[in-house]
Amino acid sequence: MGKFYYFSWSAILFVNLLFLTALFAVNSGPKILLNPVSVKESAETKSNISLSADDEDSIPEREYHILLLGLDSRKGDNKPRCDAVHIFSFSPKFNYLLISSIPRGTFLSPETDSTYLANSCSRNGIEYTIGQIEKMSQIKIDAVVKIGFSETLGIFRTLKMPTTSTLQFLRSRQYAIGDNQRSHNQALFIKDMITTHFEEFYNMPQSIKSWLLNTVDTDLTYHQAEYLLQSFYQNGVYKNPDNILLETLPKQSPYVRDLHLPEVEYQPEDKDQSFWQYQQNLVDYQENLILRASNLLKSGKTESARKIIETPFSQKLWLQLENEAERQDLHYRLLEVYSRSIIEKSELNEVLNNYLQEMTAFQNGQYMAKAESLLSAYLPDLRADIESKYTVN
């Protein structure tokens, strides 16, 4: 069994989004990081500048701050907890990256169960919590990227990286200082991955990079991301570990250690029985979901069908399955049922475009053909829109 190098809990996502960050400036001498307080105050004055290579505000000195949220939610739960919180700060002009990490157990003021950071996302909403993160960190967020458990596993698998073992390491809190060490582990892993794998990522086909960005939930466009990706590549931040600085907010424990994830072997046959039971339960859950939604659609209860399938579909539960045939089959069948529950043409167009983009990127002819049948059967009015972007054979 071949060996694979380490990848972060949200690793490829982090790589995909490194180029979306900034917080640096330089004095008249050698390039150095400004005092964090002065930098953060500067960021407050630039809160509404768009991330666009064509925008007059997109000058090399512009400071970008991108918040990454790793979300943890159960099947069908539309109120996820914030399980990983990292702010990437980067300026295209200078060769530094700052990763500011906030442990999930951090209390936001006032200190109640609802303001425990992870719980705040679930109980008070992500938008409210982002505002609290800005207040606590004194950093004005330019854009947000959200990724769930399913998407993380799917990205790992696509890049032939270990799935379960990597997640176990990067989600572990079995330390005397718990969340603080885990948050630092994640940030250190991102740093390791940047210095060893960034150039690989940069040279990926456009279709794969586009799919990766589309897999996550973000308000960044591909054009904006590509602009910052190129800047990050050109100034060579990834070439020297000393260019990537880590901090824990609001205060780093003096007991935090640098723990690197070593090479690991991906051996699914070694997973215990509970893992395979979970896999089967996940298949059963999705099969039941398809059956229930299909019956509701047959009865003309379109809105009811949408209510039960919308959240699980958005969670991309099929990505958690190890068996490729089951994964592809359930993905398509969930797409088929979900598309029939969508009323708005623009939304339907987006859902099918996303699916066809993925099948095109991975050259999956079998499911491109299935998509052709789906379009013919249910959505003939969308064929011209979609076929202008994708060739369906």
Sequence and secondary structure as in RCSB ss.txt:
>XXXX:A:sequence
MGKFYYFSWSAILFVNLLFLTALFAVNSGPKILLNPVSVKESAETKSNISLSADDEDSIPEREYHILLLGLDSRK
GDNKPRCDAVHIFSFSPKFNYLLISSIPRGTFLSPETDSTYLANSCSRNGIEYTIGQIEKMSQIKIDAVVKIGFS
ETLGIFRTLKMPTTSTLQFLRSRQYAIGDNQRSHNQALFIKDMITTHFEEFYNMPQSIKSWLLNTVDTDLTYHQA
EYLLQSFYQNGVYKNPDNILLETLPKQSPYVRDLHLPEVEYQPEDKDQSFWQYQQNLVDYQENLILRASNLLKSG
KTESARKIIETPFSQKLWLQLENEAERQDLHYRLLEVYSRSIIEKSELNEVLNNYLQEMTAFQNGQYMAKAESLL
SAYLPDLRADIESKYTVN
>XXXX:A:secstr
  EE    TTHHHHHHHHTT       SSS     HHHHHHHHHTTTT    TTSTT  TT  EEEEEEEEE  T
T SS EEEEEEEEEE TTSS EEEEE  TT B SS SGGGBHHHHHHHH HHHHHHHHHHHHT   SEEEEE HH
HHHHHHHHTT   HHHHHHHH   STTTHHHHHHHHHHHHHHHHHHHHHHHHTS HHHHHHHHHHSEES  HHHH
HHHHHHHHHTTGGG GGGEEEEESS   TT        EE  GGGS HHHHHHHHHHHHHHHHHHHHHHHHHHTT
 HHHHHHHHHHHHHTTGGGG S HHHHHHHHHHHHHHHHHT   HHHHHHHHHHHHHHHHHTT HHHHHHHHHHH
HHH GGGHHHHHTT    
